[in-house]
Amino acid sequence: MILRSPYPDVEIPEVPLPEFLFGAGFGDRGDAAAFIDGATGSSVTFDELTGMVTRIAAALHERGLRRGDVVALFAPNSPAWVAVFQGVLRANGIVTSANSLYSPAELAHQLTDSGATMLVTVSPFLDRATAAAAQAGLPDDAVVTLDPVDGRTSLVDLLGSSATPPELEVGPGDTAVLPYSSGTTGLAKGVVLTHRNLVANLLQFTPLGTTDETTRILAVLPFFHIYGMTVMMNHGLHRRATVVTMPRFDMAEFLRVVAEYRLNRLYIAPPVAVALAKHPLVDEHDLSCVDVIFSGAAPLDAELGHAVARRLGCVVLQGYGMTELSPVSHSMDERHPDDDLNGVGYAIPNVESKLVDPETGREVGPGERGELWVRGPNVMSGYLNNPSATAATLDADGFLHTGDVATVDERGFFRIVDRVKELIKYKGYQVPPAELEAVLLTHPGIADAAVIGVSDAEGEEVPKAFVVVQEGVTLTADDVMAFVAERLAPYKKVRVVEFLDAIPKSASGKILRKDLRARENA
C-alpha cells in the first residue's frame, strides 16, 4: 500500500544548486546579513557571499579543480565554511563534508574513499588534517586552511585571486555532495546526493514551514551533517533568512547567542532538548525571541518536547529524515502545530511511503508496525563505490529502506517507533529501546539515557539501561528499574542498569549503540 504525501507536488526546476540559490540574485536582501559568526560577531551579507563564492570558484579552477573533482571540508561551522562549500560547487566540484571529531585514520578513509584531491580545514585541526592527507596520499599543498597559517594556502589567498570563474557546467543529475553516513552500523559510507536531490528537498519541505526574510536561524548542529547542510545552511540561503553559526555546542554560549542575536528559530537534536528542559542556566537568559524549535536527527520524546515548549513559550516540532534522503522525508506542519509530538508528521510533497513487515515482507496499513520505505526526488543515487550496500538499501522500484520501524494513522501522520536492528527480543516479545529511553527521560533525576539488549546468565536478551544522573541527584539501579516497571508492561522492564558520565552520541545526536555494545564485549 503506497501512501502519497497529503500535500500537492512541488515543481522542481532542472537546475544545479548554485544556479538555484544564487542565479536570481538577492535583490533588496543583498545588504542583509546572510551568515553571522555567533562567537565573533563577524558577518557576511548575501551580496558579499555571492562575491566570495565567485572568487573562490575562480581560484579553485585556477588551481586545477575540474568538473567532478572532490574537495573535502573538515572544519567547524562558520560563514567561511559556507563560502567554500558554495565555491566548490560553483567551480563544478563536489564537496565531501567530514566529521569534525574524526581521527586521522577516519578522515583518511573518507579522503581515500571519496577520491578527494583537496582538503580544506582550520588551524586547530591541522595536525589531524595533515596526518590524514599523508595517509591518503595527498600532497602537502593539497591542504588549505580557512584561517591564515604560515606556509599554507588559505581562504584569504583564494579570495585574492583575479582569475575568471569557470562556466557552470554541472547538471541536475551530477553529484553535488558526498556526506558520509554516521557509521553507527559499521564503516562510514559515502552517500551520493545530486544537485537535483538537494534542490528538490529544499522545495519539498518549504511548504510545511514559515521561514522567510524575517527568520533568524541558529546553526549549532554541524554543517558537515546533512541536517545542518540542507535545513540550516542551504534553506537559510534559499529563504533569504539570516543564519547565525556556532562551531560547537556549549550550553552557556548557546544561550548567550540565542539571546544576544534574538534568534527565533532553533534547529536542535534531542540532547539539546534535554538541556533546554532541565538546565538551570536557561532561566538566566531572555529567550522570549524563540518562536519555533525544530528537533531532528533522532527521536524526540513528546513529554520532553512539551516541557521545552512550556519552559520557553514556543512551538516545538519534529520531523524525520536521514542522510540518504537529503535529508527530510517527513515533517510536522509548522502552520498546524498541535499534532502529537510522539510523531514525525506527514510525508512532504513528492514523497511516497509504505510500511513493510521486516520479517514477512508484507505491506501493512494504518495502525500496524512496519519498516518505513521512502521514494521521491530526494532519495540518494546510492552509496559511493558500494553496490552491495546500495542494493541492500535501495530497491529496484526506487524505494529506500530506512531501517526504521514506523506506524501511520488514517490521516497519514507517521510515528517512528524503533529501528529494525535495535529491537530487543525478550522471551519472544519485541521491546523497543526508544520506548524505554523515552520513559527514562521523564524521570526528573535522569539527565540522559540509552537502552540496548544484553545477554543475561541464561543467554536471554534483556534490556539494559545506561543512565546519566542529574547533578546533585542520587539514584540507585533499583530506583531506575522500579521507575520503568511502574510505567510499562512487565516484559519491557529494564533488568540491568549502568551509570555513565555521558551517553556516547554522534555529532547529529544519534545514540552510538555500537559503543555501548563494545563496553559489554570489552
Secondary structure, DSSP 4 states (H G I P E B T S, - for coil): --EE-SSPPPP--S--HHHHHHTT--GGGTTSEEEEETTT--EEEHHHHHHHHHHHHHHHHHTT--TT-EEEEE--S-HHHHHHHHHHHHTT-EEEE--TT--HHHHHHHHHHHTEEEEEE-GGGHHHHHHHHHHTT--GGGEEESS--TTS-BHHHHHT--PPPPP----TTSEEE--B---TTSS--BEEEEHHHHHHHHHHHGGG----TT-EEEE-S-TTSHIIIIIIIIHHHHTT-EEEE-SS--HHHHHHHHHHTT--EEEE-HHHHHHHHH-GGGGGS--TT--EEEE-SS---HHHHHHHHHHHTSEEEEEEE-GGGSSEEEE--TTSTTS-TTS-EEEPTT-EEEEE-TTT--EE-TTS-EEEEEESTTS-SEETT-HHHHHHHB-TTS-EEEEEEEEE-TT-EEEEEEEGGG-EEETTEEE-HHHHHHHHTTSTTEEEEEEEEEE-TTS-EEEEEEEEEPTT----HHHHHHHHHTTS-GGG---EEEE-SS--B-TTS-B-HHHHHHHHH-
